Every structure is written in C-alpha cells, then in structure tokens.
Amino acid sequence: MEKCDMNRRQFLQAGGATTVALLLPDIVHCAEQLKTDKRPNFLWISCEDINPDLGCYADDYAVTPFIDEFAAQAVRFTNVFANAGVCAPARSCVITGMFPTSIGTHQMRCRGVPPPYVKCFSEYLRAAGYYCTNNAKTDYQFDPPTSAWDECSKRGHWNGRDPGQPFFAVFNLEICHESQIREGEKWYKDRLAKITRHDPGKAKLPPYYPDTPVVRRDWAQYYDQVTLMNQDADEILKKLDKDGLAEDTIVWVWGDNGRGLPRAKRWIYDSGIHVPLIIHVPEKFRKLVRPDNPDALKPGCVNDEMVSFVDFAPTMLSLAGIDVPRYMQGRPFLGPSRVKPPQFIFATRDRMDERYDIIRAVRDKRYKYIRNFRPDLPYAQYIEFMDEMPTLQEMRRLNAEGKLKGTQTQFFRPAKSIEELYDTLTDPHEINNIADDPRYTGVLERMRGVLIEWMSRTQDVGLIPEPEFEEMKRPLDKWEKTAEPVFAQTPDKKDLVTITSPTAGASLVYRLADQPKNKWQLYTKPIELHTGQALLAKASRLGFTDSNEIEFKPGSIVDNPPQAAESPHWKDLLAKNQFLERLAMIKYLDFAGDNVIADYMGALQDEAASVRYWVVLGLRSRCRTNEQIEPAKQAVEKMLADPSPAVRIAAAETLSQWEGHEKTLPVLVELLKHKSDSVRLSAAIALGNLGEKAKPAVTEIRAGLDDPYENVRKVNKRTLQLLENAE
C-alpha cells in the first residue's frame, strides 16, 4: 500500500492552490483498496473526569456492573495517561495526535492556531469513506472545522450514515463531570433512587484529604456519578447491539482526565492524568488489530503498555488501514502500523482558567518526575471554578484554622520544589518527594534528561509568556480568515469541477444547493456537476475563521477576488528567531548556585522578550541579600519601559517584592487597559499578588469587573474580595 501521508516540507511545497485533495490523495486510494474487505466500525464512549475508579480495575468501592461486564469481554489497559489533567488541552491532543505544547493549544481555554499541516484525525477517516459523528463535546482549543465531522451535535449518531458505510461515532458522557459533584443531587436525584448509593462512611479517602463529612460526601457523590455514567454507557452499548453492529464495531471506553476533585483534575499527578481505557475488539478483527498476537485481544486480557492520549489518533488511523502522517507525535499501539510501546509518557500543566502555572512531567512504569518552572507559585492558587468544590472550600477553611495535618498541608505550601520525584510503586498517591534523596540521584538525573530532551524535540512553547505567544499567533492583531474556495472546470471533462483554496492547510467541504444545509461533504476529488445544478463550498483551517460560503454553477464565469496574503505562521517565526534554546538555557540556571546572577544580568538585553521575561523572574528568585538586590533593582527598573508588556509586568512584580511598588502600580494600572486579553489578565494577576500594596489602584481594579475577558473579571473580583477582607 502506498504511503497515505505528506510531510511538512512536501506539503508547503504544494504551494498556492492548497486543498485537502492535495493532502489526502492516497487516503482515497487506501479506501478504494479496502472496499473488498470489511472494515471495522469504531465507537468511542468518553467519560468526563474519572480515574480508573471502576470495579473492573479492582476498586471495591465502585458500583459499575455494566462497564465491568463490558471489560470482561474486552482488553483493559492499565497504564493509560492523559497528556494534561484537564479536558481542553487533553482533547486537543486526542483530536490532532500532537502535544498541545507543540501546536500552541496548551493554555486552558485558549484559541490555538496549529501549523497548516495539522488536521483533526477524523478528517482522514472521512476521506477514507467513514461516516464520522461527534455527540457532542469538542473543547479542542480551536473551533471544530466543518471538515472534521459529518455531524457534530447532540444529534450525532451512527444512524445517519449511508447503508453499508463504516462509521466512527463519539459519545461524550458528562454525568461525572466535576460540576455535578458540587451541585449535589438535584441534577440526578430521580436517577439516584434507582441505583446502589455509595455510603460516605465507607469511602477510602486519599491521605492528602482531611477526613470530614464534607469530603466524604463529595467522594461518595463522585462515585454515584460514575455509577450513573456506567448506566449511560450501557445504553449506548445496548443500542449498538440492538442495531446488529456489535460484532462489526471496535469499542473504546475511556476517561478524558482524572477525577474532578482537588489535587486531581488540573494536576499532573496520577490522580489527574491516570485514566481508564477498555477496548473491545470483535473476534473477526483481532488479526487486523494485533497481527503479531491476536490472542492479546481475547476477553478479559490486561495490557500494561504505556499509552498516552497522543497515541489515540495514530492508533485509530492504523486500525482503519490508513498510514499515519509523519507529523503526528504519537505511536499506534494497535493495528497494522503498531510499533513497540514507549518507556515514557509526558504530561503538562499550563494556565488553568484565570491562573498561570507551568509544570512538566515524565513517567515510566514506576517513577514520576515533575519539573516546576514557576516554583514561586503556590499549589493552591485560587481558581474560581475549581474553588466552588465543597471539598476544596473545606480544605481551605481547615488550613486557615491550622487543623490540617501532615500530608494534608502539602497542597497549601506557599511555594513548590523545583523538582519532584515519586516512586509510584511504593507511593501511589505521590506524597513523598524523593528528589533530594541521594539514593535516587541516578533516577532523578535520568528522568530530568528525558524531559529536557522531549521538550527540545517537540519544540515545547510553554516557556513563551502567553502575551508574547498571542502576539505571535495574531501578528496583525486579528484572527485570520480562510481564503474563499476557487472553482475550476476540467478542460477535458466539462462536467467535473475542482475546488481549491489559496490558504495553506485549508480543507474544503461542499454540497449541492438542494441538499440540507448541514450535510457538507469532504472534498477529496473532482465533483461531477450537471447543467442546472449549483454547487456550494467553503474552506476552513484549524485556528482560522471559516471562509464565506461560495456558490458555483456549470458554465458560469468564475470571478475570484484577490486574496489577502497570509501572515507568517508562529512556527516559522520560532524557526527564524531560534530562541527556544536560549529559553531552555535560562531555566537550566535554576539548578545552579548564586553565582548565576551575573549570567542573568548579562541576558537582560536578549533580543527575545520571552528570554528577558524569565531573566527578570530569575533575578527575583536568586537575589536575596541587599548586595545582590541593589544592582539587580537598578537593572530591573529599566525593564519597566521594556517594549514587551509581559516583561514590564514581570519587572513590576519583582520590584514590588523589593519594596519598589510606588513605581510599579502605574505600569500595572496602565496595562490593565491593554487591548490584549492576556496582557490584561497578567496585569490583573500581578496587581492581585501585590496584596495591600494594590489598594491605591482599587478604582481601576473595580472597573476591571466589566472587562470583556471573563478571566480578567474573575481575577479582579478575587483581588477586591481580599482587599475588602483585609480592611
């Protein structure tokens, strides 16, 4: 079979009239070759906010009879990890087969602009003839393009396909989302009466939680919701069986991130990223799925290979008989293209809602290494949505009263360790940091090196402050729009119409004018169009606004308006500036002694604002004596006039710690009015961090309650609450 992918250089060399037909020609060829064989259908049941807290994973507190029964006929994967501890960055990874830190979709609820060669993997399936539906959550960190799904709504179902057409159907179960825990029973009280309820008194709490009725109640309600999710999954599976499709369908049941409770969801401890994955492969497909060992797919089998969310997309393409595009960063763990399992998985934490952080982790089957790039930030930063959870409110109250003990106090430390290392075999809750234990020096250095190599190899952009990165994504201060489709009739066959788009990486969809408005077909080859018929088409690209919908009729004169030139993509800007290496070197100084202050001072003039930003933060953390602070203070004061808002904010926060706040408030107040959402958010956070020193700016902070960006409003609201409580 010919290769069904195109590398980045080949793609970009395709030039001007770039279409999905250029990107996916061999996939269509693959589909033609596979017509003689029965291709499997695919069903995904994704479950919100759960760890492997299921009976089939030996959890005796769980009540999940239907999923347990399903698992008995399937393969249970025990080492599956999300790439992030929260839904949007995790789902961005799943849909693209790329780490969000490589494609700029890593901050929670951002709008990414991936490189032009990146596609939603479902588009490859559509090009190969699959009917693809999503019911209905996306959260990809970019608007889902029309080219990705035949149907993406609450109506999405395999029933809409053509007779005999293979399908890929996704159902997202939200009943166990964290919001359901804190809302109590009102959302599902009637259903709860019909299930086996969990006794809070029998809950087995992690050691980092205080043992109180409030915490036990939340824990029990979480398990109640998992039971309800188990019922919802069973209804979907029964429908599949009733439709006579069970023996033709490979089914995945999986969780999108860890349980929605404190120190779990949003974090990259195992409580935030270790998820269930259960896959049922009908007997007829076992040779296809594991050519090397079909018996590994027999009912009740257990697989302990390391699997990451970045592996999902390439695995699905492999199972469908489509060769994996070389740009994808995961590995197929099933199907003809399966490769041997990796030794490590990687995880990331960046901005969570309105609060910044940057943490990276690498894990093998035993050890977890965590690198905190902002160790000055506390674990338990206030996040409005997260802090609605009764368990966290209870923990904050007890901490304020000095009633938390031992391990329970760890989450409320004012700062983090630069490095954390855990033996997950002997310490599954990751509460005993052994990074400073000389017995594990070899493990620490090995894992540290693996993480550094991965960040370099995948071009991790997380060290670029969001205000700087937003400017790179939108160099003209606006989201770019995909160029309109261009039509042409083939010279030799006048009834065949081709469609192209000048936008690099654009995908095209079309429909006849008399077809339903939502029935867009993916364009992969010239379309036969007869006299009197009208063709409608539009183009889309990940991170761009869709083009206008354009109509074409045979014989009509095509008037193609001039298209605006695209701005350079941020990936190209990074390649040109080559400052990610310098960023990594600056952060490597975290491990050096106090004599690195001279290195920081020398890097204050770096041409890259991102480097200057981290230099200022480095000086803040390393200058401790008056002898060190005074010369640094003079240098940092000059940075208050830096061209970069991110650098000015970092300088203002640093000077405020060195008793220079009278010079910093005007800078932060001015940036609180900046046109960029991320600049205003960073300025609002900095003002909040000043504590009572921010009181002279209370009028401006209060005005920020009407900011158009929700995260800015949240931060300003919290700052005002703290200032009022301090009076």
C-alpha positions, 0 to 999 in steps of 0.5 A: 500500500502506498504511503497515505501521508505528506510531510511538512516540507512536501506539503508547503511545497504544494504551494498556492492552490492548497486543498485537502485533495492535495493532502489526502490523495492516497487516503482515497486510494487506501479506501478504494483498496479496502472496499473488498474487505470489511472494515471495522466500525469504531465507537468511542464512549468518553467519560468526563473526569474519572480515574480508573475508579471502576470495579473492573480495575479492582476498586471495591468501592465502585458500583459499575456492573455494566462497564465491568461486564463490558471489560470482561469481554474486552482488553483493559489497559492499565497504564493509560495517561492523559497528556494534561489533567484537564479536558481542553488541552487533553482533547486537543491532543486526542483530536490532532495526535500532537502535544498541545505544547507543540501546536500552541493549544496548551493554555486552558481555554485558549484559541490555538492556531496549529501549523497548516499541516495539522488536521483533526484525525477524523478528517482522514477517516472521512476521506477514507469513506467513514461516516464520522459523528461527534455527540457532542463535546469538542473543547479542542482549543480551536473551533471544530472545522466543518471538515472534521465531522459529518455531524457534530451535535447532540444529534450525532449518531451512527444512524445517519450514515449511508447503508453499508458505510463504516462509521466512527461515532463519539459519545461524550458522557458528562454525568461525572463531570466535576460540576455535578459533584458540587451541585449535589443531587438535584441534577440526578436525584430521580436517577439516584433512587434507582441505583446502589448509593455509595455510603460516605462512611465507607469511602477510602479517602486519599491521605492528602484529604482531611477526613470530614463529612464534607469530603466524604460526601463529595467522594461518595457523590463522585462515585454515584456519578460514575455509577450513573455514567456506567448506566449511560454507557450501557445504553449506548452499548445496548443500542449498538447491539440492538442495531446488529453492529456489535460484532462489526464495531471496535469499542473504546471506553475511556476517561478524558482526565482524572477525577474532578476533585482537588489535587486531581483534575488540573494536576499532573499527578496520577490522580489527574492524568491516570485514566481508564481505557477498555477496548473491545475488539470483535473476534473477526478483527483481532488479526487486523488489530494485533497481527503479531498476537491476536490472542492479546485481544481475547476477553478479559486480557490486561495490557500494561503498555504505556499509552498516552492520549497522543497515541489515540489518533495514530492508533485509530488511523492504523486500525482503519488501514490508513498510514499515519502522517509523519507529523503526528507525535504519537505511536499506534499501539494497535493495528497494522502500523503498531510499533513497540510501546514507549518507556515514557509518557509526558504530561503538562500543566499550563494556565488553568482558567484565570491562573498561570502555572507551568509544570512538566512531567515524565513517567515510566512504569514506576517513577514520576518526575515533575519539573516546576518552572514557576516554583514561586507559585503556590499549589493552591492558587485560587481558581474560581471554578475549581474553588466552588468544590465543597471539598476544596472550600473545606480544605481551605477553611481547615488550613486557615484554622491550622487543623490540617495535618501532615500530608494534608498541608502539602497542597497549601505550601506557599511555594513548590520544589523545583523538582519532584520525584515519586516512586509510584510503586511504593507511593501511589498517591505521590506524597513523598518527594524523593528528589533530594534523596541521594539514593535516587540521584541516578533516577532523578538525573535520568528522568530530568534528561528525558524531559529536557530532551522531549521538550527540545524535540517537540519544540515545547512553547510553554516557556513563551509568556502567553502575551508574547505567544498571542502576539505571535499567533495574531501578528496583525492583531486579528484572527485570520480568515480562510481564503474563499474556495476557487472553482475550476472546470476540467478542460477535458471533462466539462462536467467535473469541477475542482475546488481549491483554496489559496490558504495553506492547510485549508480543507474544503467541504461542499454540497449541492444547493438542494441538499440540507444545509448541514450535510457538507461533504469532504472534498477529496476529488473532482465533483461531477456537476450537471447543467442546472445544478449549483454547487456550494463550498467553503474552506476552513483551517484549524485556528482560522475563521471559516471562509464565506460560503461560495456558490458555483454553477456549470458554465458560469464565469468564475470571478475570484477576488484577490486574496489577502496574503497570509501572515507568517505562521508562529512556527516559522517565526520560532524557526527564524528567531531560534530562541527556544534554546536560549529559553531552555538555557535560562531555566537550566540556571535554576539548578545552579548556585548564586553565582548565576546572577551575573549570567542573568544580568548579562541576558537582560538585553536578549533580543527575545522578550520571552528570554528577558521575561524569565531573566527578570523572574530569575533575578527575583528568585536568586537575589536575596541579600541587599548586595545582590538586590541593589544592582539587580533593582537598578537593572530591573527598573529599566525593564519597566519601559521594556517594549514587551508588556509581559516583561514590564509586568514581570519587572513590576512584580519583582520590584514590588517584592523589593519594596519598589511598588510606588513605581510599579502600580502605574505600569500595572494600572496602565496595562490593565487597559491593554487591548490584549486579553492576556496582557490584561489578565497578567496585569490583573494577576500581578496587581492581585499578588501585590496584596495591600500594596494594590489598594491605591489602584482599587478604582481601576481594579473595580472597573476591571469587573466589566472587562470583556475577558471573563478571566480578567473579571474573575481575577479582579473580583478575587483581588477586591474580595481580599482587599475588602477582607483585609480592611 
